Amino acid sequence: MTKNIMIVGVGGQGSLLASKLLGYLLLTEGYDVKVSEVHGMSQRGGSVVTYVRFGDKVYSPIIDKGEADFIVSFEQLEAARYIDYLRPDGRVVVNTQQIDPMPVITGAASYPENLIGKMKDLGLNVDAMDCLSLANEAGSAKAVNIVLMGRLSRYFDIPVDKWKKAIEDCVPEKFRELNLKAFDLGRA
């Protein structure tokens, strides 16, 4: 059976590394894996989505509405934007950070209030945490992506040491220690 993960966020947040890490880990676990290219405005500030699909045999990297087992979101509004892709029994793993999109920055719109509460009110499985604070604790705000991977790892039957090996293999050596710490903080 194929499993579907959507990684959503804002350009410049590290969703590419997160999807590369996840794809690499799942390949080493023997799954057939398809990872889509990043879709959206990958320049800083634009909405970005990446699909990771894995199973015995995967034919397409695309996830349709109602098919995502997980939505991993770098910020609240992006989670809300893609919520119709979630399966009824799916889970949203979301950073509580708010990043104002351009209409909010220019004053044309305001950031929606209580998005996490609204998602929970819909009966969705929401795992929300302040990943930015944990990333800063690890040593860099840029480690939000790995904090999220640490949190996501709680929902997989893949041993922690294999996640850490994937980080070691995918992250440049000078950032490894920081990223391993970020993973541990997210997992805890």
C-alpha positions in Angstrom: 0.0 0.0 0.0 1.3 3.4 -1.0 1.7 6.1 1.7 1.6 9.8 0.9 3.3 12.7 2.6 3.0 16.3 1.6 5.6 18.8 2.7 4.3 22.3 2.6 5.8 25.6 3.5 7.3 28.9 2.3 10.2 29.2 -0.1 13.6 29.3 1.7 12.5 27.2 4.7 14.3 24.0 3.7 11.5 21.9 2.3 13.8 20.6 -0.4 16.2 19.1 2.2 13.3 17.7 4.2 11.9 15.9 1.1 15.4 14.7 0.0 16.1 13.4 3.5 12.7 11.6 3.7 13.1 10.1 0.2 16.6 8.9 1.0 15.6 7.3 4.3 12.6 5.5 2.7 14.8 4.2 -0.2 17.3 2.8 2.3 14.3 1.0 4.0 13.6 -0.8 0.7 10.6 1.2 -0.4 9.9 2.3 -4.0 9.9 6.1 -3.6 8.8 9.0 -5.8 9.6 12.5 -4.7 8.1 15.4 -6.7 10.0 18.5 -7.6 9.2 21.5 -5.5 6.0 23.1 -6.8 5.3 26.8 -6.3 7.2 30.0 -5.8 10.4 28.6 -4.4 11.8 32.1 -4.1 11.7 33.2 -0.4 8.2 33.9 0.7 6.1 31.9 -1.9 4.0 28.8 -1.2 5.9 25.6 -1.8 4.7 22.0 -1.9 6.6 18.7 -2.3 5.1 15.2 -2.5 6.8 12.1 -1.1 5.1 8.8 -2.0 6.4 5.4 -1.0 5.3 1.8 -1.0 6.0 -1.5 -2.7 5.5 0.1 -6.2 4.8 3.7 -6.8 3.9 4.9 -10.3 3.4 8.7 -9.8 4.8 11.3 -7.5 1.5 13.3 -7.5 -0.9 13.2 -4.5 -4.5 14.0 -5.1 -7.0 15.7 -2.8 -8.0 13.4 0.1 -5.0 11.1 -0.3 -2.3 12.5 2.0 -1.5 10.4 5.0 0.6 13.3 6.4 0.8 16.9 5.8 4.1 18.3 7.2 3.8 22.1 7.3 6.4 24.7 8.0 3.8 27.2 9.0 0.1 27.4 9.9 -1.4 29.1 6.9 0.3 26.6 4.5 -1.2 23.7 6.5 -4.7 25.2 6.2 -4.1 25.9 2.5 -3.6 22.2 1.7 -5.9 20.6 4.3 -8.3 19.2 1.6 -5.4 16.9 0.5 -5.5 15.1 3.9 -7.1 11.7 4.2 -9.9 11.5 6.8 -7.6 9.5 9.1 -4.5 11.5 8.1 -2.3 13.7 10.4 -1.1 17.3 10.2 2.4 17.9 11.7 2.6 21.7 11.8 5.0 24.3 13.0 3.1 27.0 15.0 5.1 29.7 13.3 3.2 32.4 11.3 4.9 33.7 8.2 2.9 36.6 6.6 2.2 36.1 2.9 2.5 39.0 0.5 -1.2 40.1 0.8 -0.8 40.4 4.6 2.6 42.2 4.2 1.0 44.8 1.9 -2.1 45.2 4.1 -4.5 43.8 1.5 -5.4 41.0 3.9 -5.0 39.9 7.5 -3.5 36.7 8.7 -6.3 34.3 9.7 -6.7 33.8 13.4 -6.7 30.5 15.3 -5.9 28.2 12.3 -4.7 25.3 14.5 -7.8 25.5 16.6 -10.0 25.6 13.4 -8.2 22.5 12.0 -8.8 20.7 15.3 -12.5 21.8 15.3 -12.8 20.0 11.9 -11.8 16.8 13.8 -8.4 16.6 12.2 -5.4 14.9 13.9 -3.1 17.9 14.4 0.3 17.7 16.0 1.3 21.4 16.4 4.6 22.6 18.0 6.8 25.6 18.1 9.5 24.2 15.8 11.2 27.6 15.4 12.0 27.8 19.1 13.4 24.3 19.0 15.5 25.1 15.9 16.9 28.1 17.6 17.7 26.0 20.6 19.6 23.6 18.3 21.6 26.5 17.0 19.9 27.9 13.9 16.4 29.0 12.8 17.1 27.2 9.5 16.8 23.9 11.3 13.0 24.0 11.5 12.9 21.5 8.6 14.8 18.9 10.7 12.8 19.6 13.8 9.7 18.7 11.8 11.4 15.5 10.5 12.1 14.6 14.1 8.5 15.1 15.0 7.3 13.1 11.9 9.7 10.3 12.8 7.4 9.5 15.9 4.8 8.2 13.5 7.0 5.7 11.6 8.3 2.3 12.6 11.8 3.2 11.4 14.4 3.2 14.2 15.8 6.6 15.3 19.4 5.6 14.4 18.3 5.1 10.7 16.8 8.6 10.6 20.0 10.0 12.1 22.1 8.1 9.5 20.0 9.7 6.8 20.7 13.1 8.3 24.4 12.3 8.4 24.3 11.2 4.8 22.3 14.2 3.5 23.6 17.1 5.5 27.0 18.8 5.0 29.4 17.8 7.8 29.6 21.3 9.2 25.9 21.3 9.9 25.5 17.7 11.1 25.7 18.2 14.8 23.2 21.1 14.7 20.8 19.1 12.6 21.1 16.0 14.8 20.3 18.1 17.8 17.3 19.7 15.9 16.0 16.2 15.1 16.3 15.1 18.8 14.4 18.2 20.0 11.6 17.6 17.4 11.3 14.0 18.3 11.1 14.7 22.0 
